[in-house]
Amino acid sequence: MSNKNESVCPVTGGCDKLSCLLSKVGINRSLLITLALLPFAWNGAAFVVTSVVGAWNALSSKISG
């Protein structure tokens, strides 16, 4: 038998109704924070790709004449 107290949330020490409902379907605070920050991370990745492509195009145009 486990020693866990299943009625208490491990993060906050207690559950409100929404937290308990979300934890039952596998959604936790960490996942919500990750999903909230994902658009900003995607913008950063798109910026890096655009910068690399621009640098590559500039370099190849200098080399080809």
VOKOL-598176 format. One line per field, with one value per residue: residue number from 0; residue in one letter; x, y, z of N, C-alpha, C, O in turn. Coordinates in nm, 2 decimals. Atoms other than C-alpha are relative to their C-alpha. Layout:
N
pos: (NUM  ...)
code: (A  ...)
n.east: (X  ...)
n.north: (Y  ...)
n.up: (Z  ...)
ca.east: (X  ...)
ca.north: (Y  ...)
ca.up: (Z  ...)
c.east: (X  ...)
c.north: (Y  ...)
c.up: (Z  ...)
o.east: (X  ...)
o.north: (Y  ...)
o.up: (Z  ...)
// end
This chain:
65
pos: (0  1  2  3  4  5  6  7  8  9  10  11  12  13  14  15  16  17  18  19  20  21  22  23  24  25  26  27  28  29  30  31  32  33  34  35  36  37  38  39  40  41  42  43  44  45  46  47  48  49  50  51  52  53  54  55  56  57  58  59  60  61  62  63  64)
code: (M  S  N  K  N  E  S  V  C  P  V  T  G  G  C  D  K  L  S  C  L  L  S  K  V  G  I  N  R  S  L  L  I  T  L  A  L  L  P  F  A  W  N  G  A  A  F  V  V  T  S  V  V  G  A  W  N  A  L  S  S  K  I  S  G)
n.east: (0.08  -0.08  0.02  0.04  0.13  0.05  0.10  -0.07  -0.08  -0.14  -0.06  0.05  0.04  0.15  0.06  0.13  0.08  -0.06  -0.13  0.03  0.06  -0.11  -0.10  0.06  -0.02  -0.14  -0.05  -0.06  -0.04  -0.12  0.04  0.06  -0.11  -0.06  0.09  0.00  -0.12  -0.03  -0.01  -0.12  -0.11  0.01  -0.05  -0.15  -0.06  0.02  -0.10  -0.13  0.00  0.00  -0.14  -0.10  0.03  -0.04  -0.15  -0.04  0.02  -0.10  -0.12  0.00  0.00  -0.13  -0.09  0.04  -0.04)
n.north: (-0.12  -0.12  -0.10  -0.13  -0.05  -0.03  -0.11  -0.13  -0.03  -0.01  -0.13  -0.10  0.06  0.01  -0.02  -0.06  0.08  0.00  0.07  0.14  0.05  0.00  0.11  0.13  0.02  0.00  -0.14  -0.06  -0.14  -0.01  0.01  -0.13  -0.10  0.03  -0.04  -0.15  -0.06  0.06  -0.10  -0.08  0.09  0.02  -0.13  0.00  0.10  -0.06  -0.11  0.06  0.06  -0.11  -0.06  0.10  -0.01  -0.13  0.00  0.09  -0.07  -0.11  0.07  0.06  -0.10  -0.06  0.09  0.02  -0.11)
n.up: (0.00  0.00  -0.10  0.06  -0.03  0.14  -0.01  -0.01  0.11  -0.04  0.03  -0.09  -0.13  -0.01  0.13  0.02  0.09  0.14  0.00  -0.01  0.13  0.10  -0.03  0.03  0.14  0.03  0.03  -0.12  0.01  0.09  0.14  0.04  0.02  0.13  0.11  0.01  0.05  0.13  0.11  -0.01  0.04  0.15  0.06  -0.01  0.10  0.14  0.02  0.02  0.13  0.09  0.00  0.06  0.14  0.05  0.00  0.11  0.13  0.01  0.02  0.14  0.10  0.01  0.07  0.14  0.08)
ca.east: (0.00  0.13  0.19  0.06  -0.23  -0.43  -0.67  -0.40  -0.24  0.14  0.21  -0.01  -0.09  -0.46  -0.70  -0.96  -1.22  -1.05  -0.71  -0.85  -1.05  -0.75  -0.52  -0.76  -0.72  -0.34  -0.31  -0.08  0.05  0.38  0.20  -0.01  0.30  0.46  0.16  0.15  0.51  0.51  0.41  0.70  0.94  0.80  0.86  1.22  1.28  1.13  1.36  1.67  1.57  1.50  1.84  2.03  1.85  1.92  2.29  2.32  2.16  2.39  2.69  2.60  2.53  2.87  3.04  2.85  2.93)
ca.north: (0.00  0.35  0.62  0.89  1.10  1.11  1.38  1.65  1.81  1.77  2.12  2.34  2.11  2.14  2.14  2.38  2.24  2.35  2.22  1.88  1.85  1.94  1.70  1.42  1.46  1.50  1.88  2.03  2.38  2.31  2.21  2.53  2.74  2.56  2.61  2.98  3.04  2.83  3.12  3.32  3.03  2.98  3.35  3.31  3.00  3.17  3.47  3.25  3.06  3.39  3.53  3.21  3.22  3.59  3.54  3.24  3.44  3.74  3.51  3.32  3.64  3.78  3.46  3.42  3.77)
ca.up: (0.00  -0.08  0.16  -0.07  0.03  -0.30  -0.18  -0.16  -0.46  -0.45  -0.58  -0.37  -0.08  -0.15  -0.45  -0.56  -0.79  -1.12  -1.02  -0.92  -1.24  -1.45  -1.27  -1.32  -1.70  -1.68  -1.71  -1.45  -1.39  -1.57  -1.89  -1.88  -1.84  -2.13  -2.35  -2.26  -2.35  -2.67  -2.90  -2.78  -2.83  -3.18  -3.26  -3.14  -3.35  -3.66  -3.60  -3.58  -3.90  -4.08  -3.97  -4.08  -4.42  -4.46  -4.37  -4.61  -4.90  -4.83  -4.82  -5.14  -5.33  -5.24  -5.35  -5.68  -5.77)
c.east: (0.09  -0.02  -0.05  -0.14  -0.06  -0.10  0.06  0.09  0.15  0.06  -0.04  -0.03  -0.15  -0.05  -0.12  -0.06  0.06  0.13  -0.02  -0.06  0.11  0.10  -0.05  0.01  0.14  0.05  0.05  0.05  0.12  -0.04  -0.07  0.10  0.07  -0.08  -0.01  0.12  0.04  -0.01  0.12  0.12  -0.01  0.05  0.15  0.06  -0.02  0.10  0.14  0.00  0.00  0.14  0.10  -0.03  0.05  0.16  0.05  -0.02  0.10  0.14  0.01  -0.01  0.13  0.10  -0.03  0.02  -0.10)
c.north: (0.12  0.09  0.13  0.03  0.05  0.12  0.14  0.01  0.01  0.14  0.10  -0.04  -0.01  0.02  0.09  -0.09  -0.01  -0.08  -0.15  -0.06  -0.01  -0.11  -0.13  -0.04  0.02  0.14  0.05  0.15  0.02  -0.01  0.13  0.11  -0.02  0.04  0.15  0.06  -0.05  0.10  0.08  -0.07  -0.02  0.13  0.01  -0.09  0.05  0.11  -0.06  -0.06  0.11  0.06  -0.09  0.00  0.13  0.00  -0.09  0.07  0.11  -0.06  -0.06  0.10  0.07  -0.10  -0.02  0.13  0.11)
c.up: (0.00  0.11  -0.05  0.05  -0.13  0.00  0.00  -0.12  0.04  -0.02  0.10  0.14  0.02  -0.14  0.01  -0.11  -0.14  0.00  0.01  -0.12  -0.10  0.02  -0.03  -0.15  -0.04  -0.03  0.13  -0.03  -0.09  -0.14  -0.04  -0.02  -0.13  -0.11  -0.01  -0.06  -0.14  -0.11  0.00  -0.04  -0.15  -0.07  0.00  -0.10  -0.14  -0.02  -0.03  -0.15  -0.11  -0.01  -0.07  -0.15  -0.06  -0.01  -0.12  -0.14  -0.02  -0.04  -0.14  -0.11  -0.01  -0.07  -0.15  -0.08  0.00)
o.east: (0.19  -0.13  -0.06  -0.23  -0.02  -0.13  -0.01  0.16  0.18  0.16  0.04  -0.05  -0.20  0.02  -0.20  0.00  0.07  0.15  0.05  -0.02  0.11  0.15  0.03  0.02  0.17  0.16  -0.03  0.04  0.13  0.01  -0.05  0.08  0.10  -0.03  -0.03  0.11  0.13  0.08  0.17  0.21  0.10  0.11  0.21  0.16  0.07  0.15  0.21  0.10  0.08  0.19  0.18  0.07  0.11  0.21  0.15  0.06  0.15  0.21  0.11  0.05  0.17  0.18  0.07  0.02  -0.08)
o.north: (0.13  0.08  0.23  -0.05  0.16  0.17  0.24  -0.08  0.07  0.17  0.17  0.04  -0.06  0.08  0.07  -0.18  -0.12  -0.16  -0.23  -0.17  -0.11  -0.17  -0.23  -0.16  0.01  0.14  0.06  0.19  0.11  0.07  0.17  0.19  0.07  0.10  0.20  0.16  0.00  0.09  0.12  -0.02  -0.02  0.11  0.05  -0.06  0.03  0.13  -0.01  -0.05  0.10  0.10  -0.04  0.00  0.13  0.05  -0.06  0.05  0.13  -0.01  -0.04  0.08  0.11  -0.05  -0.02  0.12  0.22)
o.up: (0.07  0.18  0.03  0.07  -0.17  -0.11  -0.01  -0.16  0.14  0.05  0.16  0.23  0.12  -0.23  0.09  -0.16  -0.20  -0.09  -0.06  -0.17  -0.18  -0.07  -0.05  -0.19  -0.16  -0.09  0.23  -0.14  -0.17  -0.23  -0.15  -0.11  -0.20  -0.21  -0.12  -0.13  -0.20  -0.20  -0.11  -0.11  -0.21  -0.18  -0.10  -0.16  -0.22  -0.14  -0.12  -0.21  -0.20  -0.12  -0.14  -0.23  -0.17  -0.11  -0.18  -0.22  -0.13  -0.12  -0.21  -0.21  -0.12  -0.15  -0.22  -0.20  -0.06)
// end
